């Protein structure tokens, strides 16, 4: 049975990622890419759908014991889990080396004290748990093969036991077991390596060398961070998480490494987040640039230019991590879903929605890259101008909005505000002399959009902006109005909107919902069921409170949000206030980015404790 979402740790190699539970079980791993089919899909089903557990041996009828403690090793993505047992203490170090060849998951078992009986249980299931591979030995190595994929299992436990010992590793019930004892000072390595099945076996792994190289990589990368404020621990962990969600070969950034972790336990709001949303990637880029990471910004800009190519009129809201456009959505009916939250979906049918706000987020990211001195790219400026020319003719259309609703299109206020942002930043580009364009016409367009929003998207009786033109509903995306500069923070309409959202969209524990879902009625998003508090929106509220001078309140909310992180500093998409647990895909870039932004704002304002 899968653990709670917050029970998981992330390890990754900037091309894919694995989730490791507290009991030492890898329940989720897609190879060789984030969006590949999973070899371990127990997270969305049962152990029959694939897992790999390394931990103290236990009776068959007993649950695997959870680690006594765990941590990331310093500022890295190297996970250390320790078990205190009656026989002694053992440590398992899990990591994925930044890739130079075959993708690998490496697990090093170390004896800390005493002698502890251990077991590795490996159940490979290809194609999201549907296919049992052909597992056999080849030249003394264990390999599982199914179609185009092969996964190689290596361990030096066999060397320690002696090559003539055939009992250490054995197959039973379509599972590969390795039983061994670990004493103080012992170190045994286990490695899974993926390789196309038609190619020669991957090189024999070198776990200790890989560990040293992985430590070095993260130490050198974190050293580039320019933030040294009071929330450095939380900021660094979020930055490492964002880096882990970056697909190194192309610069694309996935929203999360998982699919179908539910926004409501038992509900249907289960989506595949293993793609690059322009919105998520753009705000991630902003946080990376503001903390010193220019190379990631350059790589994302190049990814964007390749993905959009010469067709900005057909800009998608999301692409595959290499820029793929077709992300057809399907349901995997053989998987029961996380805690029976079905359906399990792969692909994402929202890819071809019209979401006008992505033009604003994309242009804002290009503008920030330009303002922070990223080397000039003429095509980036040309793309920005082409996007604006499209917006000139389409900004006043209804769309599906930031939350990609699956109900009817509406004139969402946030979408119009971000269209204004796109025009405003392009005017600044032309004014700087780095591009040419019809300034007067675009200034008039900027004024027209601003006037339209203030006349049609504002309710003067309640003193608040609304979710869409003519609507009475609120929407937490309205909190971005002062942050993007559409109106100043001290404008009475901004303050009224913030206070209205606090009244109408707050959960009992003070976090913020995206919008009302009205269970049992026709929802704006066209879906049944409910969802948790959206963590990004809660961080936005903290930002806004700081901007309007309520800095102590902002700090308290921010630190309350930090307390929702799991013991390793990771956040999912939402918080279930009723059951006091994280929900949604995990870890979620759209939660960690505003954490960084709010920390920077509070640090600049001096609004922090201690």
Order of alpha helices (4+ residues) and beta strands (2+ residues): beta-beta-beta-beta-beta-beta-beta-beta-beta-alpha-beta-beta-beta-beta-alpha-beta-beta-beta-alpha-alpha-beta-beta-beta-alpha-alpha-beta-beta-beta-alpha-alpha-alpha-alpha-beta-beta-alpha-alpha-beta-alpha-alpha-beta-beta-alpha
